[in-house]
Amino acid sequence: DGEDITNLAAGKRHFGMVFQNYALFRHMTVADNVGFGLKVMPGGERPSRAEIADRVAELLEMVELPQLADRFPAQLSGGQRQRVAMARALAIRPRLLLMDEPFSALDTQVRHSLRGSVRELQRKAGVAAIMVTHDRGEAWALADRIAVMDHGRIVQFDRPDVLTERPATEAVRILVEGLV
Protein backbone atom coordinates (compact mmCIF):
# COMPACT_ATOMS: atom_id res chain seq x y z
CA ASP A 1 0.00 0.00 0.00
CA GLY A 2 2.95 2.34 -0.58
CA GLU A 3 4.02 2.34 3.07
CA ASP A 4 7.68 1.75 3.94
CA ILE A 5 7.67 -0.63 6.92
CA THR A 6 11.44 -1.11 7.09
CA ASN A 7 11.95 0.80 10.31
CA LEU A 8 8.72 -0.23 12.04
CA ALA A 9 8.83 -2.65 14.96
CA ALA A 10 7.92 -6.18 13.83
CA GLY A 11 4.59 -6.07 15.67
CA LYS A 12 3.54 -2.96 13.77
CA ARG A 13 4.31 -4.26 10.27
CA HIS A 14 1.06 -6.20 9.94
CA PHE A 15 2.33 -9.17 7.99
CA GLY A 16 2.04 -12.86 8.62
CA MET A 17 4.85 -15.35 8.04
CA VAL A 18 4.68 -19.01 7.10
CA PHE A 19 8.01 -20.78 7.44
CA GLN A 20 9.27 -23.85 5.63
CA ASN A 21 9.55 -25.80 8.90
CA TYR A 22 6.17 -24.57 10.26
CA ALA A 23 7.74 -23.04 13.41
CA LEU A 24 4.83 -24.13 15.60
CA PHE A 25 5.19 -24.03 19.37
CA ARG A 26 5.47 -27.68 20.45
CA HIS A 27 4.16 -27.03 23.96
CA MET A 28 0.98 -25.32 22.71
CA THR A 29 -2.16 -26.87 21.30
CA VAL A 30 -3.26 -26.14 17.74
CA ALA A 31 -5.76 -23.57 19.04
CA ASP A 32 -3.12 -21.88 21.19
CA ASN A 33 -0.69 -21.76 18.25
CA VAL A 34 -3.32 -20.14 16.01
CA GLY A 35 -4.30 -17.60 18.66
CA PHE A 36 -0.76 -16.75 19.76
CA GLY A 37 -0.34 -13.60 17.64
CA LEU A 38 -3.63 -12.23 18.88
CA LYS A 39 -2.75 -12.86 22.54
CA VAL A 40 0.55 -10.98 22.32
CA MET A 41 -0.85 -7.88 20.59
CA PRO A 42 -0.37 -4.62 22.53
CA GLY A 43 -3.13 -4.02 25.09
CA GLY A 44 -5.14 -1.50 23.10
CA GLU A 45 -5.15 -3.68 19.97
CA ARG A 46 -5.58 -7.07 21.66
CA PRO A 47 -8.97 -8.67 21.12
CA SER A 48 -10.93 -10.04 24.07
CA ARG A 49 -10.62 -13.72 24.99
CA ALA A 50 -14.01 -14.38 23.39
CA GLU A 51 -12.96 -12.62 20.18
CA ILE A 52 -9.72 -14.61 20.10
CA ALA A 53 -11.62 -17.87 20.59
CA ASP A 54 -14.03 -16.90 17.79
CA ARG A 55 -11.17 -15.99 15.42
CA VAL A 56 -9.33 -19.24 16.19
CA ALA A 57 -12.51 -21.26 15.55
CA GLU A 58 -13.11 -19.36 12.30
CA LEU A 59 -9.57 -20.02 11.07
CA LEU A 60 -9.58 -23.68 12.05
CA GLU A 61 -12.79 -24.04 10.02
CA MET A 62 -11.15 -22.21 7.12
CA VAL A 63 -8.16 -24.59 7.13
CA GLU A 64 -10.49 -27.56 7.65
CA LEU A 65 -9.02 -28.58 11.01
CA PRO A 66 -11.63 -27.65 13.66
CA GLN A 67 -11.51 -31.13 15.17
CA LEU A 68 -7.78 -30.80 15.93
CA ALA A 69 -7.90 -27.69 18.15
CA ASP A 70 -6.82 -29.56 21.28
CA ARG A 71 -3.99 -31.54 19.69
CA PHE A 72 -0.31 -30.70 19.83
CA PRO A 73 1.90 -30.24 16.74
CA ALA A 74 3.64 -33.61 17.27
CA GLN A 75 0.24 -35.28 16.82
CA LEU A 76 -0.28 -33.78 13.34
CA SER A 77 0.84 -34.72 9.85
CA GLY A 78 3.09 -32.37 7.89
CA GLY A 79 0.18 -31.10 5.83
CA GLN A 80 -1.88 -30.44 8.95
CA ARG A 81 1.03 -28.59 10.56
CA GLN A 82 1.36 -26.39 7.50
CA ARG A 83 -2.36 -25.58 7.63
CA VAL A 84 -2.01 -24.61 11.29
CA ALA A 85 0.96 -22.40 10.38
CA MET A 86 -1.19 -20.72 7.70
CA ALA A 87 -4.04 -20.17 10.17
CA ARG A 88 -1.63 -18.70 12.71
CA ALA A 89 -0.20 -16.31 10.11
CA LEU A 90 -3.70 -15.22 9.07
CA ALA A 91 -5.00 -14.79 12.64
CA ILE A 92 -3.76 -11.23 13.00
CA ARG A 93 -5.49 -10.20 9.74
CA PRO A 94 -2.20 -9.30 8.05
CA ARG A 95 -1.96 -6.89 5.16
CA LEU A 96 0.67 -9.18 3.61
CA LEU A 97 1.43 -12.88 3.93
CA LEU A 98 5.04 -13.97 3.46
CA MET A 99 5.67 -17.64 2.74
CA ASP A 100 9.20 -19.06 2.73
CA GLU A 101 9.22 -22.38 0.86
CA PRO A 102 5.96 -23.38 2.59
CA PHE A 103 5.74 -26.83 0.99
CA SER A 104 9.39 -27.92 0.87
CA ALA A 105 9.19 -30.08 4.02
CA LEU A 106 6.26 -32.06 2.61
CA ASP A 107 6.23 -35.10 0.37
CA THR A 108 5.23 -34.63 -3.27
CA GLN A 109 1.67 -35.91 -2.96
CA VAL A 110 0.89 -33.67 0.03
CA ARG A 111 2.55 -30.69 -1.70
CA HIS A 112 0.29 -31.03 -4.71
CA SER A 113 -2.89 -31.44 -2.66
CA LEU A 114 -2.01 -28.49 -0.41
CA ARG A 115 -1.26 -26.06 -3.26
CA GLY A 116 -4.88 -25.52 -4.20
CA SER A 117 -6.07 -25.21 -0.64
CA VAL A 118 -3.38 -22.67 0.26
CA ARG A 119 -4.27 -20.56 -2.78
CA GLU A 120 -7.95 -20.77 -1.81
CA LEU A 121 -7.13 -19.82 1.80
CA GLN A 122 -5.16 -16.81 0.67
CA ARG A 123 -8.06 -15.68 -1.52
CA LYS A 124 -10.66 -16.28 1.21
CA ALA A 125 -8.57 -14.26 3.64
CA GLY A 126 -8.25 -11.50 1.06
CA VAL A 127 -4.56 -10.96 1.73
CA ALA A 128 -1.72 -10.39 -0.72
CA ALA A 129 1.02 -12.99 -0.52
CA ILE A 130 4.65 -13.30 -1.50
CA MET A 131 6.02 -16.83 -1.71
CA VAL A 132 9.63 -17.89 -2.13
CA THR A 133 10.03 -21.22 -3.90
CA HIS A 134 12.56 -23.11 -5.97
CA ASP A 135 9.80 -25.33 -7.37
CA ARG A 136 8.88 -24.02 -10.82
CA GLY A 137 5.64 -25.98 -11.00
CA GLU A 138 4.59 -24.58 -7.64
CA ALA A 139 5.26 -21.03 -8.78
CA TRP A 140 3.29 -21.47 -12.01
CA ALA A 141 0.40 -23.16 -10.19
CA LEU A 142 0.04 -20.57 -7.43
CA ALA A 143 1.26 -17.20 -8.64
CA ASP A 144 -0.47 -14.32 -10.35
CA ARG A 145 2.97 -12.89 -11.05
CA ILE A 146 6.43 -14.43 -10.76
CA ALA A 147 9.80 -12.81 -10.19
CA VAL A 148 12.50 -14.97 -11.77
CA MET A 149 15.90 -14.52 -10.19
CA ASP A 150 19.27 -15.36 -11.73
CA HIS A 151 22.39 -15.02 -9.58
CA GLY A 152 20.50 -12.94 -7.01
CA ARG A 153 18.97 -10.47 -9.49
CA ILE A 154 15.40 -10.29 -10.74
CA VAL A 155 15.63 -10.82 -14.50
CA GLN A 156 11.91 -10.89 -15.26
CA PHE A 157 8.75 -10.15 -13.29
CA ASP A 158 5.46 -10.97 -14.99
CA ARG A 159 2.46 -13.25 -15.25
CA PRO A 160 3.24 -16.95 -15.79
CA ASP A 161 1.81 -16.89 -19.33
CA VAL A 162 4.02 -13.95 -20.32
CA LEU A 163 7.11 -15.65 -18.89
CA THR A 164 6.24 -18.73 -20.90
CA GLU A 165 5.48 -16.90 -24.15
CA ARG A 166 8.11 -14.15 -23.99
CA PRO A 167 11.07 -15.04 -21.76
CA ALA A 168 13.27 -11.95 -21.34
CA THR A 169 16.56 -13.81 -20.87
CA GLU A 170 18.17 -17.13 -21.61
CA ALA A 171 17.86 -18.05 -17.92
CA VAL A 172 14.08 -17.50 -18.02
CA ARG A 173 13.81 -19.49 -21.28
CA ILE A 174 15.67 -22.42 -19.72
CA LEU A 175 13.46 -22.23 -16.63
CA VAL A 176 10.28 -22.22 -18.75
CA GLU A 177 11.50 -25.11 -20.91
CA GLY A 178 12.05 -27.12 -17.74
CA LEU A 179 8.30 -26.95 -17.12
CA VAL A 180 7.34 -28.58 -20.41
Sequence and secondary structure as in RCSB ss.txt:
>XXXX:A:sequence
DGEDITNLAAGKRHFGMVFQNYALFRHMTVADNVGFGLKVMPGGERPSRAEIADRVAELLEMVELPQLADRFPAQ
LSGGQRQRVAMARALAIRPRLLLMDEPFSALDTQVRHSLRGSVRELQRKAGVAAIMVTHDRGEAWALADRIAVMD
HGRIVQFDRPDVLTERPATEAVRILVEGLV
>XXXX:A:secstr
     TTS GGGS EEEE TT    TTS HHHHHHHHHHTS TTT   HHHHHHHHHHHHHHTT GGGTT  GGG
S HHHHHHHHHHHHHHT  SEEEEESTTTTS HHHHHHHHHHHHHHHHHHT EEEEE S HHHHHHH SSEEEEE
TTEEEEEE HHHHHHS SSHHHHHHHHTT 
